[in-house]
Structures are given as C-alpha cells and as structure tokens.
C-alpha cells in the first residue's frame, strides 16, 4: 500500500490504468506549447484527488477531464472553440482512455441494487484480495 498525502491509501493492485494515466498526464498551453501541469496539479494531494476522480470512471477523454474535473471552459480559437490547454495524449474527440472499468461496473451494480458503496473502499478491497 502507498499512502497519499491526503491520508488516502492507494492500493497498487487495484489501480491499473488509472495510476499510469495520472502519473503520465501532462498539460500544455495551446498558445506556446509550454507545459503547465504544475499549475493545475501542484501537490501530491492534487494527484490523489485526480486519481480518486478517475478511479470510479470507466473511461475518460480530454474534453471530459478538462471540463468536468478542471472546470475549464472552451475559448474561441479561430473558427472553433477549444480549451486553452491540452493533454499529452492523442487529441481525438472519439478516443477514450480506460480508467478503472471493473470498479465502475461494481459501483453501477451497487447503485442498481440500492446498496451502499462504503464496503468497496480501499481497505475492504485489499481484504478481499
């Protein structure tokens, strides 16, 4: 187990693609292609919060991450509207990157059954492994 700065425990057995995506994520300013990741994720706690956000998701694309997680709005760039920043992954509106598909499906099943999610926390997950 690795302990994040916010007291969140991250079980490396359960993170899969999410951990890789979070650690490899870089954000760039579109105007000068300068890396601006540190401005949006300045602390370890910010990375942990991003991990937690992605960990419950089945998949993610750039627009969803920038709009829903970072709360950015598109600005007019020529004839189109774009976000002022971009990520280092392929820019394709149709391309979605996997997050934690298994956890997402478990959470959806629990919701359908009207059951609480509490038992699916990191300590419970570790005990079941």
N, C-alpha and C positions, 0 to 999 in steps of 0.2 A: 504494500500500500504506500502511496505517496500522499503526503498531506499538503494541500494547497494553502496559500497564505490566509484565506478567509476561514480556515478551520474545516473546509470541505475536504473530505477524503476522496481521492480518485483511485479507483481500483483499476490497475493497468490491464487486468484480464477482460474487463468489460468495455473498454473504451474503443478499441479497434480503430476504424476510420476517423472517428471524431478527434481523437488525440493527435493523429497525424495531421489532419486538416487544420486544427488550431495552432499547432506548433509551426507549421509551414506557411501559414497565412501571412501575406504581406499586402499592405495597402499603398497605392501610388496616386499621387496627384496627377490628374489628367493633363494639366496645362504644361508642366515641365518634367513629368515622369519621375519626380522625386519621391523617394519612399517616405511615407508619413505614418507608418504603422504605430510608432511610439506615441504619436499624438492621439490616437484612438484607443490604444491598448498600452497605457503607460506602466501598469503594475502587474504583478503576478495575479493579484485579485481580479483584475480585468480579464485576464486569460481564463481564470477559473470560471468567472461568470459567463464568458463566451462558451466555454466547454459545457457548462450546465445547460445553456440555451440550446446548443446543438445536440446534446446527448439525448434529449427527448424527441428529436425530429427524425423522420425517416430519411429526408434528403434536403438539400439546400442549393439555391442558385445565388448568383451575385446580387440580383435585384432584391431578393427577399432579405438577404443578410444586411445590405446597406439600408434598405427602407425600414425593415421591422426591428432589427437589432440595434443598428447605429442611429436610427431615426433621421436619416438623411433624406433630402428631397432632391428631385431631379431639377437641373437648371438648363436653360436653353443654350445649346451649343450648335451654332449654325442653324440648320433646318430641323434638328432633332433635340429632344430633351435627354440629358444624360446626368448621371451622378458626377459630382466634382472629383470623386476618387474612383479607383477601380481596384480589383484584387489581382493577385498574381496568377490566378488560374485562368483557363480559357474563357474568353468573353463570348458566350453564346447563350442567348435568352432561353433556349430549349435545353441546354446542358444542365443537369442536376447532379450534384455530388452526394454520394451516400453519407449518411450520418450514422445513427445507431438504429438500424431498421428493426432489429429484434426488440429492443426496448420500446420503440414506438408502437409496434404491434401489440406488445404486452399491455402498454398503457391504454391503447384503444380498446382492447378486450375488457380490461378492468372497467373502463368507462361504460361500455355497453352492458356490463353485468351490474353496474351501480356499485362497484366496490372501490374502497379507498386505495390510494397509491402508496401509502406510508410504508407498507411492508416491503416495497420494492426499492428501498433506499440502498445506499452503498453497503452498509453493514449487513443488511438482510441478503443482498445479492452475494456478498462474499461468503456468508454462511452456507448458502445453497450450493456454491461451487465446491 
